Amino acid sequence: MNSKCLDYTALILVIIGAINWGLIGFFKFNLVGFLFGDMTLLARIVYALVGLCGLYLISLFGRVIGMGEK
């Protein structure tokens, strides 16, 4: 898997996580919990993947800043 594909996959998962947090904040509706159950193994995996992708995208932020310095 190349880096660009991983970047887009991580970005999509983080966007899904952001939408879920927006739904929680505005409407008290947890989409992940609704789809997979409250804190079931599958829901925890989704939360963990979103968190890992968020951490990974920190490196993307650094790479984008580094591109501007060339």
trRosetta pair geometry for C-beta under 8 A, 3 or more apart (Angstrom, degrees):
i j d omega theta_ij theta_ji phi_ij phi_ji
1 5 5.2 -117 -171 82 88 128
1 6 5.7 100 136 -55 116 96
2 5 5.2 96 61 9 75 102
2 6 7.2 -143 101 -2 40 91
3 6 5.6 -59 -149 40 35 112
3 7 6.1 42 152 -26 68 104
4 7 5.5 -48 -148 31 32 116
4 8 6.6 27 156 -14 64 104
5 8 6.0 -56 -150 38 31 107
5 9 6.3 30 153 -18 65 109
6 9 5.7 -55 -143 39 31 112
6 10 6.1 30 158 -17 65 108
6 56 7.5 -103 154 166 107 144
7 10 6.0 -60 -148 39 25 109
7 11 6.2 26 154 -21 63 110
7 57 7.8 104 -145 -108 70 77
7 60 5.6 121 -134 -102 104 128
8 11 5.5 -53 -143 37 31 114
8 12 6.4 34 156 -21 65 103
9 12 5.9 -53 -150 33 29 111
9 13 6.6 24 154 -14 63 106
9 53 7.5 -123 118 -120 74 126
10 13 5.9 -57 -149 38 32 108
10 14 6.2 28 155 -17 67 108
10 53 3.8 177 -150 -153 80 98
10 56 5.0 -105 -132 86 153 128
10 57 5.5 -179 136 -60 124 94
10 60 7.5 180 87 -28 135 139
11 14 5.8 -57 -145 39 30 109
11 15 6.3 33 154 -21 65 105
11 53 7.7 -145 -39 171 22 119
11 57 6.6 114 -83 -102 66 127
11 60 7.7 -74 -68 80 100 179
12 15 5.7 -54 -149 35 30 112
12 16 6.5 33 151 -20 63 103
13 16 5.6 -50 -150 34 34 114
13 17 6.5 36 150 -19 64 104
13 49 5.8 -97 -163 133 148 101
13 50 5.3 -152 156 -101 98 64
13 53 4.3 122 80 8 125 170
14 17 5.4 -50 -149 36 36 115
14 18 6.3 39 151 -21 66 102
14 50 6.3 131 -97 -158 47 77
14 53 5.1 -143 -50 116 91 114
14 54 5.3 128 -112 -80 113 73
14 57 5.9 -17 -41 -18 160 153
15 18 5.5 -51 -146 35 34 112
15 19 6.4 35 153 -19 65 102
16 19 5.8 -53 -149 36 31 111
16 20 6.4 34 151 -21 63 105
16 50 6.8 -117 81 -102 95 117
17 20 5.5 -53 -149 35 33 114
17 21 6.5 30 153 -16 66 104
17 47 8.0 107 -117 -127 110 52
17 50 3.7 127 -73 -163 133 136
17 51 7.9 149 -120 -52 157 49
17 53 7.7 170 -7 67 137 119
17 54 7.1 -75 70 -54 159 115
18 21 5.7 -53 -148 37 33 109
18 22 6.4 37 151 -20 64 104
19 22 5.5 -53 -149 36 33 115
19 23 6.4 35 152 -19 65 103
19 31 7.2 -8 116 19 95 152
20 23 5.7 -53 -150 36 32 111
20 24 6.5 33 151 -19 64 104
20 30 6.8 39 -172 -153 98 59
20 31 4.9 -119 -114 42 86 107
20 32 5.4 19 -133 -18 146 101
20 50 8.0 -62 34 -111 137 167
21 24 5.5 -50 -147 36 35 113
21 25 6.2 33 155 -18 67 107
22 25 5.7 -56 -143 39 30 109
22 26 6.0 7 167 -1 67 114
23 26 6.4 -64 -132 48 24 95
23 27 5.5 -42 -169 46 64 109
23 29 4.7 -72 162 78 104 92
23 30 7.1 149 103 -96 111 23
23 31 5.4 71 62 -28 161 104
24 27 7.6 -70 -102 60 8 66
24 28 6.5 32 -160 -122 49 28
24 29 6.7 -128 -86 62 42 41
24 30 5.5 37 -89 -85 100 71
29 34 7.0 4 180 -40 86 136
30 33 3.6 35 110 24 122 119
30 34 6.1 161 91 -21 64 84
30 38 7.6 74 87 -101 145 82
31 34 5.5 -54 -145 36 30 115
31 35 6.2 22 159 -13 66 108
32 35 6.0 -59 -144 41 29 104
32 36 5.9 -26 174 29 67 112
32 43 5.4 117 149 -143 100 91
32 46 5.3 -170 -145 101 125 143
32 47 6.8 119 147 -60 163 84
33 36 7.0 -77 -123 59 19 74
33 37 6.7 -50 -163 131 57 15
33 38 4.7 27 -150 -89 110 64
33 39 7.6 1 -113 -23 97 55
33 43 6.1 51 -95 -134 51 146
35 43 8.0 145 76 -93 79 92
36 40 5.6 -138 146 54 88 119
36 42 4.4 -135 -162 101 126 110
36 43 4.1 167 98 -67 122 82
36 46 6.4 163 8 -3 160 138
37 40 3.8 54 82 -22 118 127
37 42 7.2 81 39 55 99 104
37 43 5.9 -129 72 -27 64 127
38 43 6.9 -72 -158 42 13 172
39 43 5.8 -102 -95 82 15 130
39 44 6.2 47 -157 -58 59 98
40 43 4.8 94 49 9 74 102
40 44 7.0 -140 92 -4 37 88
41 44 5.8 -57 -148 38 30 111
41 45 6.4 34 152 -23 64 104
42 45 5.6 -50 -150 31 33 114
42 46 6.7 35 151 -19 64 101
43 46 5.6 -51 -152 34 35 112
43 47 6.4 33 151 -16 66 105
44 47 5.6 -52 -146 39 35 112
44 48 6.1 37 153 -21 66 107
45 48 5.6 -54 -145 38 30 112
45 49 6.3 31 155 -19 65 106
46 49 5.9 -55 -147 36 29 110
46 50 6.4 28 155 -18 64 106
47 50 5.8 -55 -148 36 30 110
47 51 6.3 30 154 -18 64 108
48 51 5.7 -56 -149 38 31 112
48 52 6.2 29 155 -17 66 107
49 52 5.7 -54 -143 39 31 109
49 53 6.1 31 157 -19 65 107
50 53 5.8 -56 -146 38 29 111
50 54 6.4 35 152 -23 62 104
51 54 5.6 -52 -151 31 31 114
51 55 6.7 29 153 -14 63 103
52 55 5.7 -54 -152 37 34 110
52 56 6.3 37 149 -20 66 106
53 56 5.4 -51 -145 37 35 115
53 57 6.3 38 155 -24 66 104
54 57 5.8 -53 -147 32 30 111
54 58 7.6 48 148 -32 56 88
55 58 5.9 -33 -168 4 41 116
56 59 6.1 -49 -177 26 49 109
56 60 7.2 49 133 -17 70 101
57 60 4.7 -39 -153 30 58 120
57 61 6.5 68 147 -24 71 92
58 61 5.6 -46 -156 29 36 117
58 62 6.8 36 147 -16 63 102
59 62 5.5 -51 -152 37 38 114
59 63 6.3 39 150 -20 68 104
60 63 5.6 -53 -146 37 34 111
60 64 6.3 36 154 -21 66 103
61 64 5.9 -53 -148 34 29 110
61 65 6.6 27 154 -15 62 106
62 65 5.8 -55 -148 38 32 110
62 66 6.2 33 153 -20 65 109
63 66 5.5 -54 -146 38 32 115
63 67 6.6 42 152 -29 64 99
64 67 5.7 -46 -153 23 33 115
64 68 7.3 32 151 -18 59 100
65 68 6.0 -55 -163 28 37 111
65 69 7.2 34 146 -21 64 105
66 69 5.7 -56 -156 28 41 114
66 70 7.7 56 150 -38 64 90
67 70 6.2 -36 -166 0 41 114
